[in-house]
Amino acid sequence: MTVHAPSSFAEWHSIGEHASYMRTMKSPGAILDLLEIQRPAGDMSRPALPDIVLVEDMRGCRRVRGDLGGGYFDIATEKGALAVAAPNFSTSVVNEESHRLRSLAFPLAQWQVVLDDATDGRFSIDNSFIYGRVFDSPTIRSALRTLWALCDDEGPPSRLMARAAGLEILAELCRLGGAPLASAKGGLAPWAQRRCVELMRAQLSHDISLDELAKEARLSPFHFARMFKQSFGAPPRLYLTRLRLEKACELLEHTDLPVTEIAHEVGYSSNQALARVFMKHHCLSPTDYRRAVREPCRSARSQ
């Protein structure tokens, strides 16, 4: 009998006995896999897999021991503790209490080239991270909290969101590991700014990726993301949200399209997803916004 060997961290948690422990998985085309896992006390060791895995302990544990690729440890953890497991390493972990974890898996096939470019080829998977060491990082914890909140509001992360969030987190991990990534030098050229905004507007209803935008600007994804933020004062993902809401407002004001159709037109999977984003940015539902902008016009025409 042939036993199927899992090809990724996400797949390993989706098959066999491990599948019953999974509570949530959000995966945008294997760019960045987000998993929430709840397990009883005991052994949670796994085979070597080609992913860098960041783990956040959502409860804390009085004793956890094992090896994540950086040597044996035997410690107590607190709620919010972070750790990184090395790729292509058979991890061994035993928890003495039931535990809930949130994990981000970075498939090497998607991230190796990005990291090489960000460090001018100096990046080393073997020694550029703090494997197996429990650490604290307000920057990473904030990024994780934002990423999960956006997933709750909008569904599985878009390719743009996944790449941008991954770059932010990996940059901080590199800094903590003593290999800071190169800083951005200036913003995008004016022609690149125009082309990127044109492409975003033309692709509002599609899952446009950071890689596509970077290619339009003739830059690597890493350098593009940082230069875009310098030029526009906001990261590409947030700027795209602004464009989508701007178009949604225009359609609500000037057309009678149903809200569900408008949501699809501007890139959201449902009217509920659009409503959550709309409430966050405008403190109104799309329907209430439409009523508010149209009623003054009707009153003026009747006078």
C-alpha positions, 0 to 999 in steps of 0.5 A: 500500500502506497502512503501519500506523502503530504507536499505542504504544511497545509496539506499535512493538516488537512488529511488523516487524523490531523484534519479533525484538529483544524478549525480554519484554513484560508489559502490564496493559491498557496502563496500564504496558507493561514491555519487555525489548529486546536489540538489535545495535549500530546505529540504534534511532531510532523515530517519535513515539509517545504514551508517556513512556518510561523506559529502563534500560541493563542493560549500558552502552555506550561510545558512544550518541548521539542525541536523546530530546526534550531535545537532542542527546547523545553520551555513554558509559553505565554499567550501570544508567543511566536515561533518559527519552524524550519523548512525541510526539517522533521519537527518534534513537538510535545505539548503537555496541555491542549493548545490552540495555534494560528500558523502561517505557512510560507511555501518555499516555491513561492518565496525563495525568489522573493527573499533572494531578490530582497537580499541581493542573493544573500538570503540563506534559508538555513540561518536567516531565521530564529528557528525554534526560539520563542520570541515576542514581536508586536510588529508581527503580532499586529500584522497577524491580527490585521490579516486574520481580521481582514480574512474574517471581513473579506474571506480568504486573502487575495493574492495581493493581500497574501503577498504584501502581508507575507513580505511584511512579516518575513522582513521582520523575521529577517530583522530579528534573525540578524539579516535585515532586508534592504530599505526602499530608495525613493518611490515609483517613477511617475509613469509606473504610478500611472500604469499601476493605478490604471491596471488596478482600476481595470482589474477591480473585479479580479484577484490581481496580484502584487507580482502582476503590479510589480511586473507592470512597474518593471520591479521585483515584488519586494522593491515594488511594495516598498516603493509603492507605499512611498509614492502613495502613502499606503500599501498596494492592498489598502490603495486597492480597497480605496479604489474598490470603494470609490467605484462602489460609491459611484455605482451606488449613486448613479446606477440601480444595480443590486448591491450583490452585483456591485460587490462582484463588479468591484471584486468582493465575493458577496454583498455581505463582504462589501457591506463589512468593508463599507461599514468599516470605512464609511460607517454606513451599509451600501444600501444606507449610503445609496439612500443618503446620497440620492435623497438630497438629490430627489428633494432638490428636484422636487422643489 
